[in-house]
């Protein structure tokens, strides 16, 4: 992790996020973009549920992976890109809400490997409910053809 943030990290994260077709497919929007912390939000959609009407675990995993990955990208130098090399998700409660918030935060920065932790929340009229947690290992990628930002 750079000691001092790259001044352009917010623009790099936003530009990379805009290229992710899967985020557009699930209706997710980039929210908070801070150094080492990213939030992604999305509304509930019935076409993203499993057989019981809860947000599908694959959708939860997808959004949390992106939140953790972009948290890692935000602390990387400008010439680096990010790839997930491993993650573990704990599904804590059914994905039931009108909106969902996915927060990724860098836990352990590094020059080659970065660990990020994520939390998914279901949002309703009451307090936010924690529905999943993730720990992801992210690789800093430099100089690979076809992999940038």
N, C-alpha and C positions, 0 to 999 in steps of 0.2 A: 504494500500500500504506500503510495506516495505520501510523504509527510505533509505536503501541501497539495490541495486539490488542483487538478487541471481546471483552469478557468472555464473551459468549454465543456465540462463533463455533462451538464444538463442537456446541452444541444446534442452531444454524441448519443446519450441515452435515448432522447426523443427521436432522433433520426433512425436509430437502430430499431426501436420499438415500432416505428411507422412501417418498417419493412416486414414485420412479422404478420403474415397473412392469418396465422392461427388466432392471433389476438383479435383481429378484425372479425374472423369467423365466429368467435364466441361472444363478440360484443364487448370486449374489454377495453378500457381506457386507462391511459397512464395518468396517475394522479400526482401524488407527492414525489418529487425528485430531489433528494438531498444527498450529500456526500455519504455513501455507505448505507442509505436507507431509501427504498423505493416502495411506492404503493400503487397497486393496480385495482381498479374497481370494475364491476360489471353487474348488470341487472339480472334478476332471475329470468330464465327462459325455459319453458316446458320442454323444448326440443333438446335441452342439455341435461335432462334428468335420466335417472335409471328407472327401473320398473316400479318403484314405490313413490316416485315423484320427487325424490331428493336430487340435488345437484350431483352428477356422476363423479365418482372418485377420479376418473381420468381428466375431467375438466378441472377439478380442484388441483390435481397434480400439475397440469399444464400451466395454470395461472401462478401457482406458487413457485414452480421452476423458473418462470420468467421473472417474477419479483426477486427471487434470490440471485438469478443471473445478472439482472440489471443492477442490483445493489453492488455486486462484485465489479461489473463494468464501470460503475461510477468512481471506483477508487483506482482503476487501472490507468496507466499512462496513455496518452492520445494515440499511440501507434498500436495499441493492443486490442484484441477482440476476446470474447468469452465463449467458452463451450462448457456445458455441464458434463462432468465425468462420473458423477454418482449422486444419488439422493435417496433419502429414506423419508417416508411420509407416515404420520400417525393420523388416522381418521378418528376424531374424538367424539363427534356428534353428527347426526344427520344434517346434510346441507339444505336447510330449510330457512328461507328468508326472502325478502323482496329485492335485496341487493347483497353483494358480497364484496369484501375488502380483503386483498391479499398484500401482506407486508413482508418484504425481504430486508434483512439487515446483515451487514458483514459482521461476522463473529471473530474471524481470524484472517487478517489480511496477509498477503505474501506476494513475492515477486513471480512465482510460478503457479502456486495453488492458493485459492482463497476459499474459506468456508463461510457460508451464509446460512442463517436460520430464517425460516419463514413461518408466518402465522396467517391462517385464513379465518375470517369472521363472517358470520351471517348477520345481516343488518335487518332489523325490523323496527317497529315503533318503540320497543323497549331497548334495554342495553344490548350492545353488540355481544354476540355469542361466539366464543372460540370453537371452531369446528374441525380444524386440522392444524398440524404443525409439521414442518419439514426441516431437515438439515441437508444442505447440498454442498458438494465439493465442485468448485469451478476452476477451470484451467485458463491461465493467461496464454493467449495465442498471439504469436508475432511471426510475420514473414511467411505465412502459408497462403499459397495461391487460392483465391476464391473465398477466403475467410478474412473479413475485415469488419471493424466496428461492430 
